[in-house]
Amino acid sequence: MQGRFVLFCVLFLFIGIVLTVAFIVRKAINTQPMSLFLASTLLFLTWYLLLSGGAEGSGVYWTYSISMLMVLLAGPKVGSIYMGLYLVISSVLILGPFTFVYNYSHPEAIRIITSSFALYVLILTSEWIRIGSYAVISETSENHRYLANTDPLTGLLNRNGIMVALKEKGIQQSAIMVMLDIDCFKSVNDNYGHDFGDMVLMRLAKLLKDNVKGGDLTARWGGEEFLLVFYDISISATESLIRKIKDEFANIIFHHNDAAISVTFSAGVAIFNEISAFEPVVKLADERLYQAKAMGRNQVVADELQLVIMQEAQV
Ligand SMILES: Nc1nc2c(ncn2[C@@H]2O[C@H](COP(=O)(O)OP(=O)(O)OP(=O)(O)O)[C@@H](O)[C@H]2O)c(=O)[nH]1
């Protein structure tokens, strides 16, 4: 304010603009237009400080921050266009014979331009390095997440993966859980070998993937056990779907040397909703699965025992 009323007004106006933009950006979904607007506004402020000299020629010191601001607000590509424009126009104005420009000496004007350019190149380089490192870290973290949540043999979610998926989805409405186990899988392995057993597991996983769509979940719960979770589908529709998959799987003929082999599975179905804890429902599905095994295998058991689940959940 000490005799610099115009400078004061300009700086005060820009504070107002920056605060307004910051307020709007907090509410905006797409922040890019506002960032570009802010970058352009700050470019004009920088020009003003450079060309007017600010307070006793100290305006130029503040212009160096434009290199960082352009990269932050406009990104390396658009920021480079803005900086290119800034450097070219500034060079013409401070090196030319313009009376409205602060009186920089020729060597000083050259140093302002070259040091601004050098600073921008350094900041741009560090930004490219940062972007590269971020991409590598994101990819590594994504790979770790995938490995932690996926069964390597079948490509389905593993036990951890389905727990994470259930937590993310939440149980907003009633959902149905199916526990499914291949029958006499030990003898399949013993008679035809572990590789053959693996092939059966992969074939069943593919059949499940083909039949369980949308937001419903399919996981390899462990060994030869699979866990499915269905949303937005009734228990009777789930039961019919599982029976259909069961029949399709039983009709697949696997070949080993000259032998033609068919394999079956058994399943237990249980329903849960927002008041049910996860473990009691898994336990109920598991109990029904073993009922199915006890009934001679190649069966699906899906009684509606909602009351029992609710009681178990409360315990
Ligand atoms: N090939 C293969 N076998 C596996 C894998 N994981 C577990 N198994 C085998 O699955 C078999 C499971 O056997 P059991 O738990 O006795 O069950 P089962 O023979 O299917 O008998 P029921 O469940 O009563 O029908 C064991 O022999 C395990 O070695 C796997 O990734 N690959």
The ligand as a Gaussian input file, in Angstrom:
#p B3LYP/6-31G(d) Opt

LIG

0 1
 N       -5.102000     -81.601000      -8.178000
 C       -5.323000     -80.864000      -7.082000
 N       -5.804000     -81.431000      -5.973000
 C       -6.048000     -80.666000      -4.900000
 C       -5.787000     -79.297000      -4.891000
 N       -6.140000     -78.796000      -3.686000
 C       -6.597000     -79.830000      -2.951000
 N       -6.554000     -80.966000      -3.691000
 C       -6.916000     -82.311000      -3.282000
 O       -8.307000     -82.392000      -3.065000
 C       -8.525000     -83.579000      -2.287000
 C       -9.654000     -83.326000      -1.335000
 O       -9.959000     -84.548000      -0.747000
 P      -10.988000     -84.737000       0.443000
 O      -10.977000     -83.495000       1.291000
 O      -10.664000     -86.033000       1.096000
 O      -12.375000     -84.753000      -0.239000
 P      -12.969000     -85.646000      -1.400000
 O      -12.048000     -86.740000      -1.822000
 O      -13.366000     -84.713000      -2.498000
 O      -14.212000     -86.289000      -0.730000
 P      -15.648000     -85.657000      -0.527000
 O      -15.453000     -84.176000      -0.381000
 O      -16.178000     -86.256000       0.710000
 O      -16.457000     -85.969000      -1.719000
 C       -7.204000     -83.925000      -1.606000
 O       -6.693000     -85.109000      -2.152000
 C       -6.306000     -82.756000      -1.975000
 O       -4.964000     -83.160000      -2.194000
 C       -5.252000     -78.717000      -6.092000
 O       -4.982000     -77.516000      -6.188000
 N       -5.040000     -79.535000      -7.150000

